[in-house]
Amino acid sequence: VTDLHESSVELASRLNSTAIIARVDEVRRLSDGVSEVSLEVGDAERIAGAPGNDVMVRLGDHDDHQIRRRYSVRSVDRTRGTIAMWIGTAHDGIGARWARGATRGAAVDVIGPRGKIELDSSATWHLFVGDTTALGAFARMIESVGPDASATLVVELDRLSDAHLPSPGGALRPSVVLAERRGRSPGDPRPLLDALNLVRLPEGPGHAYLFGELAAMHAVRAALRDRDLGDDAIDLKAFWRAGVGNQDHGEPPKD
Ligand SMILES: Cc1cc2nc3c(=O)[nH]c(=O)nc-3n(C[C@H](O)[C@H](O)[C@H](O)COP(=O)(O)OP(=O)(O)OC[C@H]3O[C@@H](n4cnc5c(N)ncnc54)[C@H](O)[C@@H]3O)c2cc1C
């Protein structure tokens, strides 16, 4: 890739976003199941958007369809003009293969920022529930939680060595509950539901952010509704779906 694909320019303008040619800056294997890919993107703040946002990477095509995958921005280096993403690599897919094998200097066509879910500034507590794919988004969001609010992170992992956590400055000490999948099939919500049962929801206005496998996230939402959290206090985004690949535009099929 050396030129922006025409479809990326069109898509970005339809989404009111920006399309650029990025260069792979570095690929670091953080653990067996997660790699950090950083991209040189020029105006990093513009492409990265707000904590919770993601970028869309074009990874191939078939027939006339471009294959894109979406990855949340984990961190932004304004000075170097880079963004980093934490990408799950323990399955087989075009995105996982790219994250495992990307080489420094390679060009890739990127659209950003994408995504609508951001921190709820009126909340005094924030609850983040998800899996390995959500670690990057949650880390960046937790690092931007204000001094008067609390944060709780509940994540399901294939193995505990994949537990890459945020490093908030200041006084914030997030509570962290990790659930190890221990061979249960992806999409089985029980490890996350058991972990969530250990969490007491604080008093006052709060907000829950659910990013991860579709069926598991729906089960978590139902559990939070049962605990009297209203729908306006819950944001859910299905990142992938067990047993079926994401669609060419990067989202899992809904039915
Ligand atoms: C808005 C948004 C933000 C996202 N941010 C991130 C992020 O920051 N980091 C990240 O790692 N992912 C993130 N994802 C999820 C990522 O885009 C999907 O996991 C995507 O399916 C990976 O594409 P692939 O080509 O590797 O696999 P696909 O071709 O989509 O799937 C191939 C097979 O692998 C399975 N599979 C897909 N993903 C996983 C997984 N993570 N674990 C186990 N099995 C899987 C599928 O069920 C399928 O059977 C995000 C998704 C969205 C929509």
The ligand as an SDF file (V2000), in Angstrom:
LIG
                    3D

 53 58  0  0  0  0  0  0  0  0999 V2000
  -15.0820   -0.9030   17.7920 C   0  0  0  0  0  0  0  0  0  0  0  0
  -14.1790   -2.1040   17.9410 C   0  0  0  0  0  0  0  0  0  0  0  0
  -12.9740   -1.9860   18.6390 C   0  0  0  0  0  0  0  0  0  0  0  0
  -12.1450   -3.1060   18.8050 C   0  0  0  0  0  0  0  0  0  0  0  0
  -10.9530   -2.9720   19.4870 N   0  0  0  0  0  0  0  0  0  0  0  0
  -10.1290   -4.0480   19.6270 C   0  0  0  0  0  0  0  0  0  0  0  0
   -8.8640   -3.9270   20.2910 C   0  0  0  0  0  0  0  0  0  0  0  0
   -8.4620   -2.8560   20.7490 O   0  0  0  0  0  0  0  0  0  0  0  0
   -8.0900   -5.0480   20.3990 N   0  0  0  0  0  0  0  0  0  0  0  0
   -8.4980   -6.2540   19.9010 C   0  0  0  0  0  0  0  0  0  0  0  0
   -7.7690   -7.2420   20.0340 O   0  0  0  0  0  0  0  0  0  0  0  0
   -9.6770   -6.3830   19.2600 N   0  0  0  0  0  0  0  0  0  0  0  0
  -10.4870   -5.3130   19.1150 C   0  0  0  0  0  0  0  0  0  0  0  0
  -11.6850   -5.4380   18.4760 N   0  0  0  0  0  0  0  0  0  0  0  0
  -12.0760   -6.7850   18.0470 C   0  0  0  0  0  0  0  0  0  0  0  0
  -11.4550   -7.1860   16.7360 C   0  0  0  0  0  0  0  0  0  0  0  0
  -11.7640   -6.2220   15.7450 O   0  0  0  0  0  0  0  0  0  0  0  0
  -12.0670   -8.5720   16.4080 C   0  0  0  0  0  0  0  0  0  0  0  0
  -11.5990   -9.5240   17.3440 O   0  0  0  0  0  0  0  0  0  0  0  0
  -11.8200   -9.0430   15.0190 C   0  0  0  0  0  0  0  0  0  0  0  0
  -12.7320  -10.0970   14.7840 O   0  0  0  0  0  0  0  0  0  0  0  0
  -10.4380   -9.5700   14.7720 C   0  0  0  0  0  0  0  0  0  0  0  0
  -10.3610   -9.9100   13.4170 O   0  0  0  0  0  0  0  0  0  0  0  0
   -9.6250  -11.1880   12.8680 P   0  0  0  0  0  0  0  0  0  0  0  0
   -9.5010  -10.9520   11.4040 O   0  0  0  0  0  0  0  0  0  0  0  0
   -8.4000  -11.4680   13.6680 O   0  0  0  0  0  0  0  0  0  0  0  0
  -10.6450  -12.3880   13.1340 O   0  0  0  0  0  0  0  0  0  0  0  0
  -12.0340  -12.6970   12.3730 P   0  0  0  0  0  0  0  0  0  0  0  0
  -11.8070  -12.9440   10.9400 O   0  0  0  0  0  0  0  0  0  0  0  0
  -13.0250  -11.6400   12.7170 O   0  0  0  0  0  0  0  0  0  0  0  0
  -12.4830  -14.0400   13.1010 O   0  0  0  0  0  0  0  0  0  0  0  0
  -11.8700  -15.3090   12.8260 C   0  0  0  0  0  0  0  0  0  0  0  0
  -12.2700  -16.2900   13.9110 C   0  0  0  0  0  0  0  0  0  0  0  0
  -11.6600  -15.9230   15.1490 O   0  0  0  0  0  0  0  0  0  0  0  0
  -12.6420  -15.6940   16.1570 C   0  0  0  0  0  0  0  0  0  0  0  0
  -12.2000  -14.4810   16.9010 N   0  0  0  0  0  0  0  0  0  0  0  0
  -12.1810  -13.1880   16.4620 C   0  0  0  0  0  0  0  0  0  0  0  0
  -11.6770  -12.3750   17.4050 N   0  0  0  0  0  0  0  0  0  0  0  0
  -11.3740  -13.1730   18.4580 C   0  0  0  0  0  0  0  0  0  0  0  0
  -10.8130  -12.9240   19.7350 C   0  0  0  0  0  0  0  0  0  0  0  0
  -10.4240  -11.7210   20.1090 N   0  0  0  0  0  0  0  0  0  0  0  0
  -10.6190  -13.9700   20.5780 N   0  0  0  0  0  0  0  0  0  0  0  0
  -10.9620  -15.2350   20.2080 C   0  0  0  0  0  0  0  0  0  0  0  0
  -11.5030  -15.5400   19.0010 N   0  0  0  0  0  0  0  0  0  0  0  0
  -11.6980  -14.5140   18.1400 C   0  0  0  0  0  0  0  0  0  0  0  0
  -13.9700  -15.4790   15.4340 C   0  0  0  0  0  0  0  0  0  0  0  0
  -15.0610  -15.9040   16.2410 O   0  0  0  0  0  0  0  0  0  0  0  0
  -13.7860  -16.3460   14.2050 C   0  0  0  0  0  0  0  0  0  0  0  0
  -14.1220  -17.6850   14.5030 O   0  0  0  0  0  0  0  0  0  0  0  0
  -12.5250   -4.3490   18.2700 C   0  0  0  0  0  0  0  0  0  0  0  0
  -13.7240   -4.4560   17.5470 C   0  0  0  0  0  0  0  0  0  0  0  0
  -14.5580   -3.3630   17.3870 C   0  0  0  0  0  0  0  0  0  0  0  0
  -15.8490   -3.5000   16.6180 C   0  0  0  0  0  0  0  0  0  0  0  0
  1  2  1  0
  2  3  1  0
  2 52  2  0
  3  4  2  0
  4  5  1  0
  4 50  1  0
  5  6  2  0
  6  7  1  0
  6 13  1  0
  7  8  2  0
  7  9  1  0
  9 10  1  0
 10 11  2  0
 10 12  1  0
 12 13  2  0
 13 14  1  0
 14 15  1  0
 14 50  1  0
 15 16  1  0
 16 17  1  0
 16 18  1  0
 18 19  1  0
 18 20  1  0
 20 21  1  0
 20 22  1  0
 22 23  1  0
 23 24  1  0
 24 25  2  0
 24 26  1  0
 24 27  1  0
 27 28  1  0
 28 29  2  0
 28 30  1  0
 28 31  1  0
 31 32  1  0
 32 33  1  0
 33 34  1  0
 33 48  1  0
 34 35  1  0
 35 36  1  0
 35 46  1  0
 36 37  1  0
 36 45  1  0
 37 38  2  0
 38 39  1  0
 39 40  1  0
 39 45  2  0
 40 41  1  0
 40 42  2  0
 42 43  1  0
 43 44  2  0
 44 45  1  0
 46 47  1  0
 46 48  1  0
 48 49  1  0
 50 51  2  0
 51 52  1  0
 52 53  1  0
M  END
$$$$
